[in-house]
Amino acid sequence: MSYLTIRTRTAGDALVVYIDGYLNSLMGEEVERVVQDTLDAGGRKVLLNFEGTKLINSIGISIIIGIVEKIMERNGVLAFCSLSRINRELFQMTGVARYVHAYDMEEEALGYFGHSA
């Protein structure tokens, strides 16, 4: 699949989505489209790698919440990795952290997928 600003790769049966830049409405919609395409194709495991993301605005947060809901509806598994301190705190304050495991390193998150349903 080809997307404008999002890099992806497959790791086993999981899709890794690399989010680079400011997570606002444009970037968020692109991430949402990538995840929806994966779910529509039967994928159930998605890792969002935030290593290149320093800031997330309110629209970006609402899109992430929508992604969490879509993956939960499909009995999928979502994880985050490489969150900056401020983004980790943002996900805790908004309640997203209650529904999504966050890992420091991509390898740790992919290990989580290996042990999840």
C-alpha atoms as a printed R data frame, in Angstrom:
    type eleno elety resid chain resno       x       y      z
1   ATOM     1    CA   MET     A     1   0.000   0.000  0.000
2   ATOM     2    CA   SER     A     2   1.200   3.500 -0.756
3   ATOM     3    CA   TYR     A     3   0.482   6.425  1.513
4   ATOM     4    CA   LEU     A     4   1.625  10.025  1.337
5   ATOM     5    CA   THR     A     5   3.304  10.545  4.696
6   ATOM     6    CA   ILE     A     6   3.134   7.242  6.547
7   ATOM     7    CA   ARG     A     7   5.744   4.512  6.416
8   ATOM     8    CA   THR     A     8   4.657   0.972  7.233
9   ATOM     9    CA   ARG     A     9   6.170  -2.467  7.409
10  ATOM    10    CA   THR     A    10   4.931  -5.932  8.230
11  ATOM    11    CA   ALA     A    11   6.500  -7.772 11.159
12  ATOM    12    CA   GLY     A    12   5.084 -11.290 11.326
13  ATOM    13    CA   ASP     A    13   1.319 -10.825 11.405
14  ATOM    14    CA   ALA     A    14   1.536  -7.264 12.767
15  ATOM    15    CA   LEU     A    15   1.572  -3.991 10.881
16  ATOM    16    CA   VAL     A    16   4.041  -1.387 12.161
17  ATOM    17    CA   VAL     A    17   3.041   2.194 11.358
18  ATOM    18    CA   TYR     A    18   5.752   4.855 11.667
19  ATOM    19    CA   ILE     A    19   4.284   8.256 12.467
20  ATOM    20    CA   ASP     A    20   6.759  10.996 11.619
21  ATOM    21    CA   GLY     A    21   5.980  14.616 12.345
22  ATOM    22    CA   TYR     A    22   3.142  16.491 13.982
23  ATOM    23    CA   LEU     A    23   0.093  14.290 14.576
24  ATOM    24    CA   ASN     A    24  -2.707  16.633 13.530
25  ATOM    25    CA   SER     A    25  -5.813  16.154 11.391
26  ATOM    26    CA   LEU     A    26  -3.946  15.474  8.121
27  ATOM    27    CA   MET     A    27  -1.453  13.025  9.596
28  ATOM    28    CA   GLY     A    28  -4.133  11.500 11.815
29  ATOM    29    CA   GLU     A    29  -6.458  10.847  8.903
30  ATOM    30    CA   GLU     A    30  -3.605   9.138  7.059
31  ATOM    31    CA   VAL     A    31  -2.861   6.908 10.072
32  ATOM    32    CA   GLU     A    32  -6.565   6.121 10.420
33  ATOM    33    CA   ARG     A    33  -6.754   5.139  6.730
34  ATOM    34    CA   VAL     A    34  -3.730   2.823  7.056
35  ATOM    35    CA   VAL     A    35  -5.247   1.110 10.113
36  ATOM    36    CA   GLN     A    36  -8.685   0.805  8.497
37  ATOM    37    CA   ASP     A    37  -7.160  -0.732  5.354
38  ATOM    38    CA   THR     A    38  -5.311  -3.243  7.532
39  ATOM    39    CA   LEU     A    39  -8.474  -4.170  9.445
40  ATOM    40    CA   ASP     A    40 -10.449  -4.464  6.209
41  ATOM    41    CA   ALA     A    41  -7.787  -6.855  4.870
42  ATOM    42    CA   GLY     A    42  -8.152  -9.064  7.957
43  ATOM    43    CA   GLY     A    43  -5.209  -7.767  9.981
44  ATOM    44    CA   ARG     A    44  -5.696  -7.619 13.741
45  ATOM    45    CA   LYS     A    45  -2.367  -6.438 15.177
46  ATOM    46    CA   VAL     A    46  -1.188  -2.857 14.782
47  ATOM    47    CA   LEU     A    47   1.815  -1.151 16.328
48  ATOM    48    CA   LEU     A    48   1.986   2.630 16.162
49  ATOM    49    CA   ASN     A    49   5.617   3.757 16.397
50  ATOM    50    CA   PHE     A    50   5.768   7.365 17.616
51  ATOM    51    CA   GLU     A    51   9.552   7.750 17.477
52  ATOM    52    CA   GLY     A    52   9.315  10.574 14.923
53  ATOM    53    CA   THR     A    53   6.349  12.282 16.615
54  ATOM    54    CA   LYS     A    54   7.067  15.032 19.073
55  ATOM    55    CA   LEU     A    55   3.617  16.640 19.264
56  ATOM    56    CA   ILE     A    56   0.027  15.436 19.057
57  ATOM    57    CA   ASN     A    57  -2.802  17.960 18.968
58  ATOM    58    CA   SER     A    58  -6.388  17.470 20.166
59  ATOM    59    CA   ILE     A    59  -7.593  16.304 16.753
60  ATOM    60    CA   GLY     A    60  -4.735  13.787 16.638
61  ATOM    61    CA   ILE     A    61  -5.788  12.462 20.051
62  ATOM    62    CA   SER     A    62  -9.414  12.102 18.942
63  ATOM    63    CA   ILE     A    63  -8.289  10.177 15.857
64  ATOM    64    CA   ILE     A    64  -6.137   7.873 18.024
65  ATOM    65    CA   ILE     A    65  -9.177   7.251 20.255
66  ATOM    66    CA   GLY     A    66 -11.179   6.353 17.140
67  ATOM    67    CA   ILE     A    67  -8.433   3.930 16.077
68  ATOM    68    CA   VAL     A    68  -8.497   2.303 19.524
69  ATOM    69    CA   GLU     A    69 -12.283   1.853 19.226
70  ATOM    70    CA   LYS     A    70 -12.072   0.377 15.703
71  ATOM    71    CA   ILE     A    71  -9.418  -2.126 16.703
72  ATOM    72    CA   MET     A    72 -11.343  -3.124 19.835
73  ATOM    73    CA   GLU     A    73 -14.513  -3.623 17.745
74  ATOM    74    CA   ARG     A    74 -12.613  -6.088 15.545
75  ATOM    75    CA   ASN     A    75 -11.058  -7.882 18.551
76  ATOM    76    CA   GLY     A    76  -7.685  -6.637 17.403
77  ATOM    77    CA   VAL     A    77  -4.605  -5.674 19.348
78  ATOM    78    CA   LEU     A    78  -3.011  -2.224 19.353
79  ATOM    79    CA   ALA     A    79   0.255  -1.144 20.932
80  ATOM    80    CA   PHE     A    80   2.344   2.020 20.970
81  ATOM    81    CA   CYS     A    81   6.101   2.346 21.126
82  ATOM    82    CA   SER     A    82   8.747   5.046 21.307
83  ATOM    83    CA   LEU     A    83   6.517   7.656 22.915
84  ATOM    84    CA   SER     A    84   8.086  10.905 24.060
85  ATOM    85    CA   ARG     A    85   7.521  11.761 27.713
86  ATOM    86    CA   ILE     A    86   4.949  14.416 26.842
87  ATOM    87    CA   ASN     A    87   2.989  12.111 24.526
88  ATOM    88    CA   ARG     A    88   3.038   9.307 27.106
89  ATOM    89    CA   GLU     A    89   1.617  11.746 29.674
90  ATOM    90    CA   LEU     A    90  -0.969  12.949 27.146
91  ATOM    91    CA   PHE     A    91  -2.186   9.381 26.581
92  ATOM    92    CA   GLN     A    92  -2.376   8.865 30.354
93  ATOM    93    CA   MET     A    93  -4.337  12.096 30.921
94  ATOM    94    CA   THR     A    94  -6.820  11.327 28.137
95  ATOM    95    CA   GLY     A    95  -7.354   7.736 29.278
96  ATOM    96    CA   VAL     A    96  -5.965   6.150 26.102
97  ATOM    97    CA   ALA     A    97  -3.224   4.463 28.147
98  ATOM    98    CA   ARG     A    98  -5.848   2.294 29.881
99  ATOM    99    CA   TYR     A    99  -6.636   0.545 26.602
100 ATOM   100    CA   VAL     A   100  -3.279   0.386 24.821
101 ATOM   101    CA   HIS     A   101   0.025  -1.072 25.980
102 ATOM   102    CA   ALA     A   102   2.971   1.268 25.437
103 ATOM   103    CA   TYR     A   103   6.559   0.097 25.102
104 ATOM   104    CA   ASP     A   104   9.862   1.911 24.957
105 ATOM   105    CA   MET     A   105  11.225  -0.122 22.055
106 ATOM   106    CA   GLU     A   106   9.605  -1.547 18.928
107 ATOM   107    CA   GLU     A   107  11.050  -5.004 19.632
108 ATOM   108    CA   GLU     A   108   9.309  -5.109 23.033
109 ATOM   109    CA   ALA     A   109   5.960  -4.259 21.468
110 ATOM   110    CA   LEU     A   110   6.364  -6.883 18.759
111 ATOM   111    CA   GLY     A   111   7.122  -9.395 21.524
112 ATOM   112    CA   TYR     A   112   3.808  -8.446 23.145
113 ATOM   113    CA   PHE     A   113   2.021  -9.269 19.884
114 ATOM   114    CA   GLY     A   114   3.686 -12.668 19.883
115 ATOM   115    CA   HIS     A   115   1.964 -13.422 23.192
116 ATOM   116    CA   SER     A   116  -1.434 -11.863 22.514
117 ATOM   117    CA   ALA     A   117  -4.499 -13.386 20.906
